[in-house]
Amino acid sequence: MSVHFEERSGVVPCKTPWGSWYQTMEEVFIEVHVPPGTSAKEVKCRLGSRDIELQVRGKEVFKGRLFDTTVSDEATWTLEDKCLIRIILMKTNREAGNCWSSLLEGEYCANAWVQDQMQRKLTLERFQRENPGFDFSGAEISGNFAGGGPDFSSLQK
């Protein structure tokens, strides 16, 4: 069984006061550290196609409009080991050029270096999908990678 590209190449997390978030071409992952012993009954999580809200033990962790749209009925959250909440959002636009620069509009923004690394990773992920016989997990990319990288679709094979 082959391993997904992002699992072999690692992730580029954007650190936040409550944990971190990271992305692939298809999904946005959010990891929230909560007080040890937190139960699922103490978690209120609302996942919309354009907005999100998370409260733990009656305190708001974050709330706002997402950077871009998601498929709300495919979003999930789990509480792991009573200390970590994992939220998975499915992007509506699943192109390599759709690299979120922040989790919420104007909040939890990736700094320039993290944004650059995220975009490089999504471009490599796109190359892997277009060329399944090659392993791009350890590759370095330079040059035109912003916006999903160069378009080779018009080249003859």
trRosetta pair geometry for C-beta under 8 A, 3 or more apart (Angstrom, degrees):
i j d omega theta_ij theta_ji phi_ij phi_ji
3 7 4.9 -110 168 83 107 124
3 8 5.2 123 99 -54 121 97
4 7 4.7 88 64 4 86 106
4 8 7.4 -165 91 -6 45 86
5 8 6.1 -67 -156 37 31 105
5 9 6.1 -2 164 4 70 118
5 24 8.0 131 76 -143 100 119
5 124 7.4 179 174 122 130 90
5 125 5.0 146 104 -123 147 78
5 128 4.5 126 -97 92 141 168
5 129 7.7 -80 -23 -47 147 76
5 136 7.0 4 -141 65 118 95
5 137 6.1 -162 -155 -84 67 89
6 9 6.2 -69 -133 51 29 95
6 10 7.7 -87 -179 80 59 17
6 11 6.3 41 -179 -84 101 81
6 24 4.9 -72 -60 -97 150 121
6 121 7.6 67 -114 171 85 117
6 125 6.5 10 -61 -101 86 125
8 135 7.6 -86 133 -161 159 103
8 137 3.8 -52 115 -127 117 153
9 121 6.7 162 121 -139 133 98
9 124 6.9 157 -134 109 170 138
9 125 8.0 -136 41 -73 148 84
9 136 7.7 -16 -72 108 139 70
9 137 4.1 -146 -66 -153 91 77
9 138 7.2 -155 -110 -61 86 39
11 22 4.4 65 171 151 121 163
11 29 7.6 -57 -141 53 152 136
11 121 7.8 81 -145 -167 40 164
12 22 5.9 150 73 -138 50 111
12 114 6.3 153 162 -160 106 74
12 117 4.4 175 -134 120 144 109
12 118 4.8 -151 88 -79 138 65
12 121 5.4 -162 -8 -12 124 149
13 20 4.0 15 -178 168 120 141
13 21 7.0 136 -154 68 74 25
13 22 4.6 -70 -98 -60 57 115
13 31 8.0 -40 -132 32 127 121
13 114 7.9 -60 96 -146 37 122
14 20 6.0 154 72 -161 45 82
14 21 5.3 -21 56 63 101 77
14 22 6.6 160 6 -80 75 61
14 103 7.2 -166 81 -39 137 100
14 108 6.6 103 123 165 125 87
14 109 7.8 -121 -170 131 140 23
14 110 4.4 -92 -106 -93 128 86
14 114 5.3 112 -99 157 81 148
14 118 7.6 -9 -50 -60 105 135
15 19 8.0 -132 -148 134 56 28
15 20 5.1 -40 -103 -97 44 99
16 19 5.9 5 60 61 99 48
16 20 5.9 165 13 -94 84 37
16 21 6.7 39 -17 -3 127 91
16 103 7.5 -22 -69 3 144 144
16 108 5.0 -11 -102 -127 125 106
18 32 5.1 -10 144 -139 111 86
18 33 6.5 -169 175 42 57 75
18 61 5.3 93 -127 -168 161 105
18 62 6.9 -131 21 -31 152 107
19 30 7.2 94 89 173 128 69
19 31 4.5 -142 163 104 133 71
19 32 4.5 -140 -1 -107 144 32
19 33 4.9 157 -81 -7 97 78
19 84 7.8 116 -116 -141 139 84
20 30 7.9 -172 99 -149 41 48
20 31 5.4 6 57 54 76 103
21 28 6.4 8 -179 177 112 95
21 29 6.5 167 -155 88 62 53
21 30 4.7 -16 -103 -103 97 69
21 31 7.2 -180 -82 20 46 67
21 103 4.8 93 41 -84 167 124
21 108 6.5 60 19 156 130 134
22 28 7.7 175 92 -155 31 57
22 29 5.3 -11 61 59 77 102
22 118 7.5 -161 -150 -111 74 106
23 27 6.7 -170 -148 98 64 49
23 28 4.8 -23 -101 -105 95 67
23 29 7.0 -177 -84 16 39 74
23 91 7.7 63 -156 -49 115 129
23 99 7.1 152 86 -144 140 63
23 100 5.7 135 -45 30 161 109
23 118 6.4 49 52 -158 103 118
23 122 7.3 -5 108 -74 101 115
24 27 5.2 26 45 46 100 79
24 29 7.9 52 -6 -15 90 105
24 122 7.2 146 -167 -104 38 81
24 125 6.2 166 -161 -135 84 167
25 91 7.5 -116 148 46 43 142
25 94 5.4 69 146 -178 87 76
25 95 7.0 -90 -161 140 102 8
25 96 5.6 -43 -109 -85 112 60
25 98 7.6 90 -154 59 63 96
25 122 5.6 126 -76 -148 76 91
25 125 5.2 -160 -27 111 111 134
25 126 6.5 124 -85 -68 140 78
25 129 7.7 -52 24 -22 163 145
26 90 6.5 -27 162 -146 85 75
26 91 5.9 -161 -173 36 32 101
26 94 4.8 16 -103 -135 65 116
27 88 5.7 -18 -168 -168 128 91
27 89 6.4 145 -160 76 70 50
27 90 5.7 -39 -101 -103 79 49
27 91 6.4 -143 -84 -7 23 88
28 70 7.2 -88 26 -94 117 129
28 88 7.5 152 78 -158 50 45
28 89 4.4 -10 57 60 99 107
28 91 6.5 101 -22 -59 92 92
28 100 6.4 20 -98 10 126 152
28 103 7.2 139 177 -127 136 80
29 86 6.9 -23 -166 -165 93 92
29 87 7.3 149 -161 80 43 57
29 88 5.8 -11 -105 -105 70 71
29 89 7.9 -156 -69 25 29 73
30 85 7.8 -13 111 111 93 90
30 86 7.2 149 80 -158 58 43
30 87 4.0 -6 56 56 109 105
30 88 7.8 -155 23 -68 74 31
30 89 7.4 48 -10 -8 107 105
30 103 6.9 85 -97 -138 113 136
31 84 6.3 -16 -165 -169 91 106
31 85 7.4 154 -156 80 41 54
31 86 5.7 -9 -102 -103 71 72
31 87 8.0 -155 -66 24 31 72
32 54 6.5 -160 -59 148 170 159
32 56 7.6 -176 137 -38 132 139
32 61 5.9 39 -153 174 141 157
32 84 7.1 146 74 -160 50 54
32 85 4.3 -12 59 58 105 103
32 86 7.9 -165 23 -71 73 30
32 87 7.3 38 -6 -7 110 106
33 83 6.8 -8 -155 161 70 81
33 84 6.1 -27 -105 -103 53 72
34 38 4.4 -23 127 -8 126 161
34 43 7.6 -55 -103 -87 166 108
34 56 5.0 -141 -129 -155 120 159
34 79 7.7 -42 39 -136 144 100
34 82 8.0 -103 86 162 110 47
34 83 6.0 -164 66 -158 73 37
34 84 6.9 -178 21 -83 85 20
34 85 5.8 64 -21 -17 123 101
35 38 5.5 117 68 -53 73 102
35 56 7.5 159 15 143 89 128
35 57 7.1 4 28 -15 127 146
35 83 7.4 -95 117 -123 21 74
36 82 6.3 62 -166 114 53 98
36 83 4.8 -7 -100 -91 62 114
37 82 5.4 21 -106 152 13 130
37 83 7.7 42 -1 -72 39 83
38 42 5.4 -121 -162 72 81 131
38 43 6.9 77 159 -53 117 100
38 56 6.2 -22 -142 -166 142 115
38 57 6.9 -103 -123 -42 101 105
38 79 6.7 -128 104 -156 103 130
38 82 5.4 163 53 -175 60 71
38 83 6.6 131 24 -89 102 38
39 42 5.1 97 60 2 72 102
39 43 7.8 -142 103 -7 45 90
39 79 7.7 90 -176 129 25 165
39 82 6.8 -12 -78 -127 46 103
40 43 5.6 -60 -155 31 43 113
40 79 5.1 -155 -84 17 80 143
42 56 6.1 47 133 -165 95 63
42 57 4.8 5 -178 -74 118 65
42 58 7.9 -65 -161 -17 83 68
43 54 7.5 -27 -164 -160 88 84
43 55 7.4 152 -158 84 42 58
43 56 5.6 -9 -104 -106 70 74
43 77 7.6 -152 148 128 137 134
43 79 6.1 -166 -15 -69 156 127
43 85 6.5 153 -130 -99 142 134
44 53 7.4 -28 121 120 93 100
44 54 7.3 153 86 -155 61 37
44 55 4.2 2 55 56 106 104
44 56 7.8 -155 26 -69 69 35
45 53 7.2 170 -150 90 38 61
45 54 5.2 7 -110 -110 80 77
45 55 7.8 -154 -67 31 47 60
45 77 4.7 -31 118 28 166 166
45 85 7.4 176 -74 -172 138 138
45 87 6.9 -164 -161 -97 139 119
46 51 7.7 -3 115 111 104 93
46 52 6.9 164 90 -155 67 40
46 53 4.3 14 49 50 105 102
46 54 7.9 -151 29 -66 63 45
47 52 5.8 8 -116 -117 58 85
47 70 7.7 -65 174 92 98 137
47 72 6.0 161 124 -149 82 78
47 75 3.9 -146 147 114 145 146
47 76 7.9 -77 21 -40 169 11
47 77 6.9 176 -41 -29 132 109
47 87 7.0 176 -90 -159 127 117
47 89 6.9 -161 -158 -97 120 93
48 51 4.4 18 55 55 127 76
48 52 6.7 -144 33 -68 76 47
48 72 5.3 -28 -164 -110 33 131
49 69 5.4 8 159 -160 92 90
49 70 5.6 -160 -150 67 51 63
49 71 6.8 2 -118 -120 94 16
49 72 4.1 -79 -59 -37 73 108
49 92 7.4 53 -168 -55 102 125
50 65 6.1 -15 151 -150 87 82
50 66 5.7 -145 -169 37 38 100
50 69 5.5 -32 -86 -107 81 76
50 70 7.6 178 -69 25 35 76
51 63 7.9 20 178 -175 101 66
51 64 6.6 -138 -145 123 85 26
51 65 5.3 -47 -96 -104 84 50
51 66 6.2 -149 -90 -11 24 84
52 62 7.1 18 106 107 104 102
52 63 7.2 -151 99 -132 58 40
52 64 6.9 -7 57 59 77 55
52 66 5.8 79 -10 -64 106 98
52 87 7.7 90 -154 166 136 157
52 89 7.7 -70 -79 -79 134 137
52 104 7.3 -122 48 -87 108 101
53 60 7.5 -59 -164 -137 88 96
53 62 7.5 -152 -135 101 39 56
53 63 4.3 23 -117 -116 84 91
53 64 8.0 129 -82 1 68 38
54 60 7.5 108 85 -160 54 57
54 61 4.4 -38 100 54 104 116
54 62 5.6 29 41 49 101 75
54 63 7.3 -155 29 -68 54 67
54 85 7.2 150 -155 112 136 157
54 87 7.4 -104 -77 -52 134 146
55 58 6.4 -3 167 -141 117 12
55 59 6.3 163 -158 76 79 30
55 60 5.3 -43 -100 -95 86 49
55 61 6.5 -177 -101 1 27 82
56 59 6.1 -28 68 60 66 84
56 61 5.7 48 4 -44 102 117
56 85 7.4 -140 -80 -26 126 143
60 63 5.6 -49 -161 -17 123 116
62 103 7.8 9 160 110 161 133
62 104 6.8 -157 174 -32 122 141
62 107 7.3 165 -149 130 116 141
62 108 7.4 0 -125 -34 150 135
64 104 3.9 56 90 -157 130 139
64 105 6.6 -141 156 38 117 79
64 107 6.0 95 46 31 168 140
65 104 6.2 107 69 -162 49 85
65 105 4.7 -3 84 8 105 119
66 69 7.1 123 84 -94 124 24
66 70 6.3 -34 117 -9 172 109
66 89 7.3 179 -129 -169 148 164
66 103 7.2 -69 -137 162 68 57
66 104 6.2 -74 -107 -110 31 56
66 105 7.4 62 102 -27 16 80
67 100 4.4 111 84 -148 153 106
67 101 6.8 170 -146 48 142 61
67 102 5.1 157 -86 75 122 70
67 103 6.3 -143 -23 167 110 11
67 104 6.6 -148 -47 -126 71 7
67 105 6.2 150 -100 -70 48 57
68 91 6.8 26 96 -142 121 94
68 92 7.0 -136 142 38 99 99
68 93 6.4 -71 163 32 141 113
68 98 6.7 -148 111 -171 178 111
68 100 6.1 -129 8 -95 111 99
69 91 7.8 93 90 -162 57 56
69 92 4.2 -3 100 6 101 140
69 93 7.4 88 58 -7 90 89
70 74 7.8 -131 161 65 92 95
70 75 6.2 66 133 -67 132 116
70 89 4.4 -57 -132 179 155 106
70 90 5.8 120 -168 69 90 52
70 91 6.0 -63 -110 -104 73 30
70 92 6.0 -147 -108 -29 17 84
71 74 4.3 26 102 26 113 116
71 75 7.1 174 89 -35 60 80
71 90 4.4 -30 42 84 106 115
71 91 7.8 23 -3 86 87 14
71 92 6.0 137 -49 -83 75 72
72 75 5.7 -41 -154 6 40 119
74 90 4.1 -8 100 11 128 142
75 87 7.2 4 -176 -176 98 90
75 88 6.7 -179 -149 90 55 59
75 89 5.1 0 -113 -110 103 62
75 90 6.6 -130 -69 11 62 81
76 87 7.3 179 93 -149 47 50
76 88 5.2 6 54 49 87 99
77 85 6.1 0 -174 -176 107 99
77 86 6.8 166 -152 86 57 48
77 87 4.5 -16 -101 -100 91 77
77 88 7.6 -177 -80 17 44 64
78 85 7.1 167 83 -152 42 55
78 86 5.1 -6 55 56 91 95
79 82 6.6 38 154 -98 110 37
79 84 7.4 144 -160 79 50 45
79 85 5.6 -25 -100 -98 66 73
80 83 7.4 -55 92 56 66 63
80 84 4.6 -27 63 72 99 99
80 85 7.6 171 16 -89 77 22
80 86 6.2 36 -11 -7 120 110
81 84 6.2 34 51 21 97 97
91 94 5.3 140 88 -83 110 68
91 98 6.4 141 176 118 145 136
93 98 4.3 161 113 -89 111 160
94 98 7.0 -83 -100 47 8 138
95 98 5.0 99 62 -5 78 102
95 126 7.9 31 -175 -100 57 127
95 148 5.9 -34 151 -95 94 147
96 99 7.5 4 166 -49 51 94
96 122 4.6 151 -154 145 76 96
96 123 5.4 101 173 -93 134 46
96 125 6.6 172 -108 72 104 91
96 126 3.6 -42 -59 -51 143 136
96 148 3.5 116 91 -133 95 90
96 149 6.4 -24 118 18 143 97
97 122 8.0 -180 -48 125 17 132
97 147 4.4 6 -131 -177 106 56
97 148 3.3 -59 -56 -25 76 118
98 122 8.0 -142 65 -174 54 154
98 148 7.8 30 -1 -66 52 113
99 115 7.2 115 134 -164 123 76
99 118 5.4 137 -166 122 119 106
99 119 4.6 -74 -43 -92 176 75
99 122 5.2 -154 -85 14 105 156
99 148 7.9 -174 -24 -63 101 67
100 103 7.0 68 146 -90 137 35
100 110 7.9 114 110 -7 72 122
100 118 7.8 -77 61 153 64 151
101 109 6.2 2 141 -148 83 86
101 110 5.8 -120 -166 39 53 100
101 115 5.5 16 -129 -119 82 125
102 105 6.9 110 88 -115 128 17
102 106 6.7 142 113 -3 167 9
102 107 6.3 127 171 69 127 36
102 108 5.6 126 -168 82 85 65
102 109 4.0 -40 -93 -96 109 64
102 110 6.6 -148 -81 1 52 70
103 107 6.7 -56 66 98 88 80
103 108 4.0 -14 28 90 112 132
104 107 4.0 -3 71 59 112 105
104 108 5.8 80 22 30 87 106
106 109 7.4 -39 -165 -51 24 113
110 114 4.0 -130 -170 98 100 113
110 115 4.3 139 104 -63 119 77
110 118 6.2 -37 -158 -7 171 140
111 114 5.1 86 51 15 72 104
111 115 6.9 -138 93 -7 31 93
112 115 5.8 -57 -144 38 27 113
112 116 6.3 31 156 -22 63 107
113 116 5.7 -55 -151 34 30 114
113 117 6.5 26 153 -15 64 107
114 117 5.7 -56 -148 39 33 110
114 118 6.2 37 152 -22 66 104
115 118 5.7 -51 -146 34 30 113
115 119 6.4 29 156 -18 64 106
116 119 5.9 -57 -150 36 28 109
116 120 6.5 30 152 -20 63 105
117 120 5.6 -50 -146 34 33 113
117 121 6.4 34 155 -20 64 106
118 121 5.8 -59 -152 36 30 111
118 122 6.5 26 154 -16 66 106
119 122 5.8 -54 -146 37 32 109
119 123 6.4 35 154 -20 64 106
119 145 5.9 128 132 125 99 100
119 146 5.8 7 166 -111 151 54
119 147 7.9 19 -157 -10 124 29
120 123 5.8 -58 -152 36 30 112
120 124 6.5 28 153 -16 65 106
120 141 5.0 172 -154 60 95 117
120 145 5.4 38 -104 137 61 157
121 124 5.8 -54 -148 38 32 109
121 125 6.3 36 151 -22 65 105
122 125 5.4 -50 -146 35 34 116
122 126 6.5 40 151 -22 64 100
122 148 6.9 -70 121 -108 109 62
123 126 5.6 -49 -152 32 33 114
123 127 6.6 35 149 -19 64 101
123 141 5.9 174 93 151 126 172
123 145 4.3 -97 -22 -159 170 99
123 148 6.0 150 -98 -166 81 32
123 149 3.8 113 -145 -39 116 121
124 127 5.5 -49 -148 34 37 113
124 128 6.4 42 151 -23 65 102
124 136 4.8 -174 -172 141 93 124
124 137 7.7 122 151 -98 129 27
124 139 5.7 171 -130 70 122 113
124 141 5.9 -144 -64 -31 97 133
125 128 5.6 -50 -151 32 33 115
125 129 6.7 32 151 -17 64 103
125 136 7.8 -160 -75 87 25 129
126 129 5.8 -55 -152 35 33 110
126 130 6.3 25 154 -13 66 110
126 148 6.1 73 -35 -165 167 87
126 149 6.4 -174 68 36 136 126
127 130 5.8 -62 -146 43 31 107
127 131 6.0 -18 167 25 69 111
127 134 7.7 -56 144 85 96 126
127 136 5.1 114 93 -80 114 166
127 139 7.7 -61 82 65 147 158
127 149 7.2 -32 -51 85 99 168
128 131 6.7 -81 -135 62 21 76
128 132 7.2 60 166 -101 61 46
128 134 7.2 -131 -120 85 58 83
128 135 7.7 22 -120 -140 103 31
128 136 4.6 -127 -70 33 91 119
128 137 7.5 58 -91 -54 138 67
129 132 7.1 5 -153 -70 27 81
130 152 7.4 113 158 62 155 117
131 134 4.5 1 130 26 116 115
131 136 7.6 95 71 -37 113 118
135 138 7.2 29 130 17 101 89
136 139 4.4 -45 -162 9 70 132
141 145 5.1 90 136 -79 127 143
141 149 7.4 -65 -172 -101 143 124
142 145 7.6 -109 -164 -19 8 119
143 150 8.0 -11 120 -33 118 113
144 149 6.4 109 117 -147 75 50
144 150 5.3 78 93 -58 121 88
145 148 7.8 -133 -179 106 53 11
145 149 4.7 -10 -131 -86 56 83
146 149 8.0 122 38 -65 24 41
151 154 7.0 54 126 1 100 95
152 155 5.0 -32 -176 12 78 123
